[in-house]
Amino acid sequence: MDSTLTQRLSDDMKSAMRSKDAQRLGVIRLIRAAIKQREIDERIELDDGQVLAILDKMNKQRRDSIEQYTKGNRPDLADVERAEIKVIKDYLPPALSETELETMINDAIATSGASSAKDMGKVIGLLKGKLQGRADMGTVSGQIKAKLGA
């Protein structure tokens, strides 16, 4: 476990154990289990970028769950998911502002020479690594479509 994020998770897990923060400890264990599962499945050691992808996916799953629990009138379960998101966000880079995101999308469109919706893949390919954990790719995709006139 070379990655700085993985090391930070390990250190934070120990701190949560010492401080008896059961809720935080539980979420960190979930994150570490997801990382370990992928490492075992693919027989690789994950770098920070791959760990960020896992965290981003976990964050999205929780947002989707909150939406479902809210529709199902289960605010208690939605609150649990919100608390888990707070812990996961501690390990994600800061979110981009609308202006920063807009600039990055415009730059990627210009760099790729994209002119229509058929070129969306090129633009997303340029942005995906830079935006990992910093912006919702569904939202980004919608903005790119709008700019390319899809």
Secondary structure in CASP SS format (residue, H / E / C, confidence):
PFRMAT SS
TARGET T0000
AUTHOR 0000-0000-0000
METHOD secondary structure of the structure
MODEL  1
M C 1.00
D C 1.00
S C 1.00
T H 1.00
L H 1.00
T H 1.00
Q H 1.00
R H 1.00
L H 1.00
S H 1.00
D H 1.00
D H 1.00
M H 1.00
K H 1.00
S H 1.00
A H 1.00
M H 1.00
R H 1.00
S C 1.00
K C 1.00
D C 1.00
A H 1.00
Q H 1.00
R H 1.00
L H 1.00
G H 1.00
V H 1.00
I H 1.00
R H 1.00
L H 1.00
I H 1.00
R H 1.00
A H 1.00
A H 1.00
I H 1.00
K H 1.00
Q H 1.00
R H 1.00
E H 1.00
I H 1.00
D H 1.00
E H 1.00
R C 1.00
I C 1.00
E C 1.00
L C 1.00
D C 1.00
D H 1.00
G H 1.00
Q H 1.00
V H 1.00
L H 1.00
A H 1.00
I H 1.00
L H 1.00
D H 1.00
K H 1.00
M H 1.00
N H 1.00
K H 1.00
Q H 1.00
R H 1.00
R H 1.00
D H 1.00
S H 1.00
I H 1.00
E H 1.00
Q H 1.00
Y H 1.00
T H 1.00
K H 1.00
G C 1.00
N C 1.00
R C 1.00
P H 1.00
D H 1.00
L H 1.00
A H 1.00
D H 1.00
V H 1.00
E H 1.00
R H 1.00
A H 1.00
E H 1.00
I H 1.00
K H 1.00
V H 1.00
I H 1.00
K H 1.00
D C 1.00
Y C 1.00
L C 1.00
P C 1.00
P C 1.00
A C 1.00
L C 1.00
S C 1.00
E H 1.00
T H 1.00
E H 1.00
L H 1.00
E H 1.00
T H 1.00
M H 1.00
I H 1.00
N H 1.00
D H 1.00
A H 1.00
I H 1.00
A H 1.00
T H 1.00
S H 1.00
G C 1.00
A C 1.00
S C 1.00
S C 1.00
A H 1.00
K H 1.00
D H 1.00
M H 1.00
G H 1.00
K H 1.00
V H 1.00
I H 1.00
G H 1.00
L H 1.00
L H 1.00
K H 1.00
G H 1.00
K H 1.00
L H 1.00
Q C 1.00
G C 1.00
R C 1.00
A C 1.00
D C 1.00
M H 1.00
G H 1.00
T H 1.00
V H 1.00
S H 1.00
G H 1.00
Q H 1.00
I H 1.00
K H 1.00
A H 1.00
K H 1.00
L C 1.00
G C 1.00
A C 1.00
END
